[in-house]
Amino acid sequence: MRPIELSERLGRWSSGRGPLYVLLAARMRRLIDDGDLPPGALLPPDRALAAALAVGRTTVVAAYELLRSEGRIVRRRGSGTRVAGISSSGAVEDAPVDPIFLDSLESRDDDVLLAICAAPGDPPPQVAEAYARILPLLGEISGDIGYYPYGHPALREAIATRYAGQGVPTTPDQILVTNGGQQALSLLAHALLSPGDQVLVEAPTYPGALEAFREEAAVLRGLPVGLDGFEAAVRERRPGLAYVIPTYQNPTGSVLPALVRERLARAAAAAGVPLIEDEVPADLGFPGTTRPVPMATFGDAVISLGSLSKSVWGGLRIGWIRSPAPLTNRLARIRAVHDLGGNVPAQLAAAHLIAELDDLDLPTELKSRHDHLQAQLAEHLPSWHVPTVQGGQTLWVRLPEGDGNSFAQTAMRHGIAVLPGSGLDVTGSSESYVRLHFRARPDELTEAVDRLTAAWQAYHPPTDRVPPRPAIAI
């Protein structure tokens, strides 16, 4: 592509706040994600694009490097810079990971097992029972247009009560109900970030959070799981936000000790850095485990995010944010621009489910399926490194050779979709990992391992792969 052609497609890319390279990367990211820059498209050299845009070469180099670290472009000596997806020879290569799994979720190919989207495939009977209980309430509604930008009062009350029962005094005016946890993340990113703001994230972490932050043109800085080194990073980077999954972390399944939670919360408060505590997996502990104390116990710098998508069923689309009332008000105003409120029947049903969440037989089922997948992997793929976990829904698997991206392509050809580790780690340190989930039925997990085994036997690690440079790691 000629530099002048790309500059025309970019349009008014520099209108906004933040460093020029971040704004340029954000605009190119949008063109790539929207398909305006298709897979395999050859991008202009650094100097040529810089001249066409009338900026310094370092601006283009930094923008390209940011996009390369996200997996959206590929830079190879001798073949130039291309949008990821198709190599110069026409062969399929690493494509940008879609953390929302839109292609896989939409296609619903019955011949492909989805080991990428960790979520319950069967709503528990309590969902139907909750809907049956609210039918009389729906029949009695009168004079209510059904718009609740903050969420239905009954559900806000139920969520606040649950927090209070966990030792976190909460009032309904601190709760904003959202259409799932992903919308909650997007609202928080939009409210708290400006282009160029730095965000401290765990490496690896939930990829949907990374995309929500990138959508606001934030610069992601990776720390070890648990945000180890948080205090020093805050002093050096002055981040606009930090994000952590303290309980059954996605993807590693780790759990932060109470003392570490308190230290992080107090350090964030002292530095004035909003700290998002993603509690979506927190209710997924195995039998005999105790639900850890929420980080919000230790201060108002912590913004809690929750959802029923993993503990009950994703089809409910029920999530929430717990934050100080002024921030809740601001988030509701932002949400109302796009969405005047969620589904009222679903919220009324969720109010019942929240109150009975601890009575679900979820822990026993999760433990059984975890153990089944572990046993299958140990028998058929003994060379893989598969740590056990005490809760959650995913296994963080290290391959003995090769890399997750190229193996995922081989696995797809054998009828199973797995998530490569590179899309979950902004430091580039998880290339040898894949994420698997154990939410499927035992027979499906057995079939998944059979296909993984066939894929591994057919897999040939690339010999010319250039290790990624952790350009935005700290």
C-alpha positions in Angstrom: 0.0 0.0 0.0 1.3 3.4 -1.0 2.0 5.8 1.9 -0.4 8.5 0.5 -3.2 5.9 0.3 -2.8 4.8 3.9 -2.7 8.5 5.0 -6.0 9.1 3.3 -7.5 6.1 5.0 -6.3 7.3 8.3 -8.1 10.6 8.0 -8.0 12.9 11.1 -6.1 10.4 13.2 -4.2 13.0 15.2 -7.3 14.8 16.6 -7.4 13.7 20.2 -5.5 13.6 23.4 -2.4 11.5 24.1 0.9 10.8 22.4 0.9 10.9 18.6 2.1 7.3 18.3 -0.8 6.1 20.5 -3.3 8.0 18.4 -1.8 6.7 15.2 -1.9 3.1 16.5 -5.5 3.5 17.7 -6.6 4.7 14.3 -4.8 1.9 12.5 -6.1 -0.6 15.0 -9.7 0.4 14.1 -8.9 0.1 10.4 -7.5 -3.4 10.9 -10.4 -4.6 13.1 -13.0 -3.2 10.7 -11.3 -4.9 7.8 -10.3 -1.7 6.0 -6.8 -3.0 6.2 -7.2 -6.7 5.4 -5.0 -9.6 6.5 -1.8 -9.7 4.5 -1.9 -6.0 3.5 1.6 -4.6 3.0 2.0 -1.4 5.1 4.4 1.4 4.1 7.9 1.5 5.5 8.5 3.7 8.6 10.2 6.6 6.8 7.7 6.7 3.9 4.6 6.7 6.1 6.2 9.3 8.4 6.9 11.6 5.5 3.3 11.2 4.2 1.9 12.0 7.7 4.4 14.8 8.3 5.5 13.3 11.6 8.8 12.0 12.9 9.9 8.4 12.1 9.9 7.5 15.7 6.1 8.1 15.9 5.5 5.6 13.2 8.0 3.1 14.6 6.4 3.3 18.0 2.9 2.9 16.6 3.9 -0.1 14.5 5.6 -1.7 17.5 2.5 -1.2 19.6 0.4 -2.9 17.0 3.0 -5.7 16.6 2.9 -6.4 20.3 -0.9 -6.8 20.1 -0.5 -9.3 17.2 -2.2 -7.1 14.7 0.7 -6.6 12.4 3.8 -8.7 11.6 7.2 -7.1 11.0 9.9 -9.2 9.3 13.2 -8.2 7.9 13.1 -8.6 4.1 9.3 -8.8 3.8 8.3 -5.5 5.4 5.3 -4.8 7.7 2.0 -6.5 7.0 -1.4 -6.8 8.7 -1.3 -10.2 10.5 -3.1 -13.1 8.9 -1.4 -13.9 5.5 2.3 -14.0 4.8 3.9 -12.6 1.7 3.9 -16.1 0.2 0.2 -16.5 0.7 0.5 -18.9 3.6 -1.7 -18.5 6.7 0.2 -17.1 9.7 -0.5 -15.6 13.1 -3.7 -13.5 13.0 -4.7 -11.1 15.7 -6.5 -12.8 18.5 -10.2 -11.8 18.9 -10.7 -11.9 22.6 -14.5 -11.8 22.3 -14.3 -14.9 20.0 -16.8 -13.4 17.6 -15.9 -15.6 14.6 -16.1 -18.8 16.7 -19.3 -17.8 18.5 -21.1 -16.8 15.3 -20.0 -19.7 13.1 -21.1 -22.4 15.6 -19.4 -25.0 13.5 -20.6 -28.4 14.9 -17.4 -30.0 13.7 -15.2 -27.8 15.9 -14.9 -28.1 19.6 -14.5 -24.6 21.2 -11.9 -24.8 24.0 -11.5 -21.0 23.9 -14.6 -19.4 25.5 -14.7 -20.5 29.1 -18.4 -20.3 30.1 -21.1 -22.7 31.2 -22.8 -24.4 28.3 -25.9 -25.4 30.2 -28.0 -23.0 32.3 -28.8 -24.6 35.6 -32.4 -25.5 36.4 -32.5 -22.6 38.8 -32.6 -20.2 35.9 -35.9 -21.5 34.6 -37.2 -21.6 38.2 -36.3 -18.0 38.8 -38.1 -16.9 35.6 -41.2 -18.9 36.7 -41.1 -17.1 40.1 -41.1 -13.6 38.4 -44.0 -14.3 36.1 -46.6 -13.0 38.6 -44.5 -9.8 39.0 -44.5 -9.2 35.3 -48.2 -9.5 35.1 -48.6 -6.9 37.9 -46.4 -4.2 36.3 -48.3 -1.0 35.6 -47.1 2.5 34.9 -43.5 1.4 34.5 -41.8 2.0 31.1 -38.9 -0.4 32.1 -35.9 1.9 31.6 -33.4 1.6 34.4 -30.0 3.0 33.4 -28.6 2.1 36.9 -30.3 -1.3 36.9 -33.5 -2.5 38.4 -33.8 -1.5 42.1 -34.5 -5.1 43.2 -31.3 -6.4 41.6 -29.2 -3.5 42.9 -30.5 -4.2 46.4 -29.7 -7.9 46.0 -26.1 -7.2 44.8 -25.5 -4.7 47.6 -26.8 -7.2 50.2 -24.4 -9.9 48.9 -21.5 -7.5 49.2 -22.5 -6.6 52.7 -22.7 -10.3 53.6 -19.0 -10.7 52.4 -17.9 -7.9 54.8 -18.1 -5.0 52.3 -20.8 -2.6 53.4 -22.5 -1.5 50.3 -25.6 0.6 49.4 -27.7 0.2 46.2 -26.5 3.6 45.0 -23.0 2.1 44.7 -24.2 -0.5 42.2 -24.6 -0.2 38.4 -26.1 -3.2 36.7 -24.6 -3.9 33.2 -25.2 -6.2 30.3 -22.5 -8.6 31.4 -19.0 -8.1 32.7 -17.6 -7.0 29.3 -19.9 -4.0 29.2 -18.8 -3.2 32.7 -15.1 -3.2 31.6 -15.9 -1.0 28.6 -17.8 1.5 30.7 -15.0 1.8 33.2 -12.3 2.1 30.5 -14.3 4.9 28.8 -14.9 6.7 32.1 -11.4 6.5 33.5 -9.0 6.5 30.6 -7.8 9.0 28.0 -5.6 8.2 24.9 -2.1 7.5 26.0 -2.9 6.7 29.6 -1.0 3.8 31.0 -2.8 0.8 32.5 -1.1 -1.8 34.7 -2.3 -5.3 34.0 -1.3 -8.8 34.9 0.7 -10.7 32.4 -1.2 -12.9 31.4 -4.7 -11.8 32.0 -8.3 -11.8 30.6 -8.0 -10.7 26.9 -11.4 -9.0 26.9 -10.0 -6.5 29.4 -7.0 -5.8 27.2 -9.3 -5.0 24.3 -11.5 -2.7 26.4 -8.5 -0.7 27.4 -7.0 -0.7 23.9 -10.3 0.6 22.5 -9.6 3.8 24.6 -6.1 4.0 23.1 -4.5 3.2 26.4 -0.9 1.9 26.7 -0.8 -1.5 28.5 2.0 -2.3 30.9 2.4 -5.8 32.1 3.3 -7.0 35.6 3.6 -10.5 36.9 0.3 -12.1 38.1 -0.9 -10.4 41.2 0.5 -7.1 40.0 3.8 -7.9 41.7 5.9 -4.7 41.7 2.8 -2.5 41.7 4.2 0.2 44.0 7.4 0.7 41.9 5.4 0.7 38.7 3.1 3.4 40.1 6.0 5.6 41.0 7.7 5.2 37.6 4.7 5.1 35.3 1.9 7.2 37.0 -0.8 4.9 35.5 -4.4 6.0 34.9 -5.7 2.6 36.0 -4.8 -0.8 37.2 -6.6 -4.1 36.7 -6.3 -7.3 38.6 -8.2 -10.7 38.9 -7.3 -11.7 42.5 -9.5 -14.8 42.8 -9.0 -17.8 40.4 -7.2 -15.6 38.0 -8.0 -15.9 34.3 -6.0 -17.8 32.9 -3.7 -19.1 35.7 -6.3 -19.9 38.4 -4.1 -18.3 41.1 -5.5 -16.7 44.2 -3.9 -13.7 46.0 -3.4 -13.9 49.7 -5.3 -11.5 51.9 -2.2 -9.6 52.9 -1.3 -9.0 49.2 -4.9 -7.8 48.5 -4.7 -5.3 51.3 -1.2 -4.1 50.3 -2.4 -3.5 46.7 -5.6 -1.8 47.7 -3.8 0.6 50.1 -1.0 1.3 47.7 -3.6 2.2 45.0 -5.4 4.5 47.4 -2.2 6.2 48.5 -1.2 6.8 44.8 -4.7 7.8 43.7 -4.8 5.1 41.1 -8.2 3.4 40.5 -7.8 -0.3 40.9 -10.4 -2.6 39.1 -10.9 -5.8 41.0 -12.5 -8.3 38.5 -14.5 -10.7 40.7 -16.2 -12.6 37.8 -14.4 -15.9 38.6 -14.6 -15.4 42.4 -17.6 -17.7 42.9 -15.9 -20.7 41.1 -14.1 -22.2 44.1 -13.9 -26.0 44.4 -15.4 -27.8 47.5 -13.6 -27.0 50.7 -12.3 -23.7 49.5 -13.3 -20.4 51.2 -14.2 -17.4 49.2 -11.4 -14.9 49.8 -12.3 -11.5 51.2 -13.0 -8.9 48.4 -10.3 -6.3 47.8 -13.0 -3.6 48.2 -12.8 -4.4 51.9 -9.6 -2.4 52.1 -10.6 0.9 50.5 -12.6 3.0 48.1 -9.8 3.0 45.5 -11.0 -0.5 44.6 -13.7 -0.7 42.0 -15.3 -4.2 41.9 -16.7 -5.8 38.8 -18.9 -8.9 38.9 -21.1 -11.1 36.6 -23.3 -14.1 36.5 -21.9 -15.2 33.2 -19.5 -17.7 34.7 -21.3 -18.7 37.8 -24.8 -19.1 36.3 -25.1 -18.6 32.5 -23.7 -16.1 30.0 -27.1 -15.9 28.3 -28.5 -13.9 31.2 -26.2 -11.0 30.3 -26.1 -9.8 33.9 -23.0 -7.9 35.2 -22.4 -5.1 37.7 -20.0 -2.5 39.0 -19.5 -1.6 42.6 -18.0 1.8 43.0 -18.3 5.1 45.0 -21.7 6.7 44.3 -20.3 9.7 42.3 -18.5 7.3 39.9 -21.6 5.1 39.7 -23.6 8.2 38.6 -21.0 9.0 35.9 -21.0 5.5 34.6 -24.8 5.5 34.4 -24.8 8.7 32.3 -22.2 7.2 29.9 -24.2 4.0 29.7 -27.5 5.8 29.0 -26.0 7.3 25.8 -25.9 3.8 24.3 -28.3 1.8 26.4 -31.2 3.0 28.5 -31.2 -0.1 30.6 -31.0 -3.9 30.6 -33.6 -6.5 30.2 -36.0 -6.2 33.2 -37.2 -9.8 33.3 -33.6 -11.0 33.3 -32.8 -8.6 36.1 -35.8 -9.7 38.2 -34.7 -13.3 37.8 -31.1 -12.4 38.6 -32.2 -10.9 41.9 -33.5 -14.3 42.9 -30.4 -16.1 41.6 -28.0 -13.7 43.4 -29.7 -14.5 46.7 -29.3 -18.3 46.1 -25.9 -18.2 44.4 -24.2 -20.1 47.2 -26.8 -22.9 47.1 -25.9 -23.9 43.5 -24.1 -27.2 43.1 -21.4 -25.5 41.1 -18.3 -26.3 43.1 -18.7 -30.1 42.9 -19.3 -30.0 39.2 -16.3 -27.7 38.5 -14.0 -29.9 40.6 -15.2 -33.1 38.8 -14.6 -31.6 35.3 -11.3 -30.1 36.3 -10.1 -33.5 37.6 -11.4 -35.3 34.4 -9.5 -32.9 32.1 -6.3 -33.1 34.2 -6.4 -36.9 34.1 -7.0 -37.0 30.4 -4.1 -34.6 29.7 -1.8 -36.5 32.0 -2.5 -39.7 30.2 -2.4 -38.6 26.6 -0.2 -35.5 26.7 2.2 -36.2 29.6 4.9 -33.8 28.2 2.6 -30.8 28.6 3.0 -28.8 31.8 -0.5 -28.5 33.4 -0.7 -27.0 36.9 -3.7 -27.9 39.1 -5.9 -25.1 40.4 -8.3 -24.8 43.3 -11.1 -23.1 41.4 -12.0 -21.1 38.3 -12.5 -22.6 34.9 -9.3 -22.6 33.0 -5.9 -24.4 32.8 -2.8 -22.5 31.8 -0.9 -25.1 29.8 2.8 -24.7 28.8 3.8 -26.6 25.7 7.1 -28.4 25.8 8.2 -27.0 22.4 6.9 -24.6 19.7 4.4 -21.8 20.4 0.8 -21.4 21.1 -0.1 -19.5 18.0 1.2 -22.1 15.5 -0.1 -25.0 17.6 -3.6 -23.3 17.7 -3.6 -23.4 13.9 -2.7 -27.1 13.8 -5.4 -27.8 16.5 -8.0 -26.0 14.4 -7.2 -28.3 11.5 -8.0 -31.2 13.9 -11.3 -29.8 14.9 -10.5 -28.0 18.2 -10.1 -24.2 18.8 -7.7 -23.3 21.6 -6.6 -19.8 22.8 -2.9 -19.0 22.3 -1.2 -17.4 25.3 0.2 -14.5 23.2 -3.2 -12.8 23.1 -3.4 -12.7 26.9 0.1 -11.3 27.7 1.1 -7.8 26.8 4.8 -8.6 27.7 5.1 -11.3 25.0 6.2 -13.8 27.6 3.4 -16.4 27.1 4.2 -17.5 23.6 4.6 -21.1 24.7 1.2 -21.3 26.5 -2.3 -22.1 25.5 -5.5 -21.7 27.6 -7.9 -24.6 28.0 -11.2 -24.6 29.9 -12.9 -27.4 31.8 -16.5 -26.2 31.7 -17.6 -28.7 29.0 -19.2 -32.1 29.8 -16.8 -35.0 30.6 -17.5 -36.7 27.2 -16.7 -33.4 25.4 -13.5 -33.0 27.4 -12.4 -36.5 26.5 -13.0 -35.8 22.8 -11.2 -32.5 23.2 -8.1 -34.2 24.5 -8.3 -36.8 21.7 -8.2 -34.0 19.1 -5.5 -32.2 21.0 -3.4 -35.4 21.0 -3.9 -35.9 17.3 -2.9 -32.2 16.7 0.2 -32.5 18.9 1.3 -35.6 17.0 0.9 -33.7 13.7 2.4 -30.5 15.0 5.7 -29.2 13.5 7.1 -26.2 15.4 8.2 -23.4 13.1 11.9 -23.1 12.8 12.1 -19.5 11.5 10.0 -17.9 14.2 11.4 -14.6 15.5 10.8 -14.3 19.3 8.6 -11.3 20.1 10.2 -8.3 21.7 8.4 -7.2 24.9 8.3 -3.6 23.8 5.6 -2.4 26.2 6.6 -4.5 29.2 8.0 -3.2 32.4 
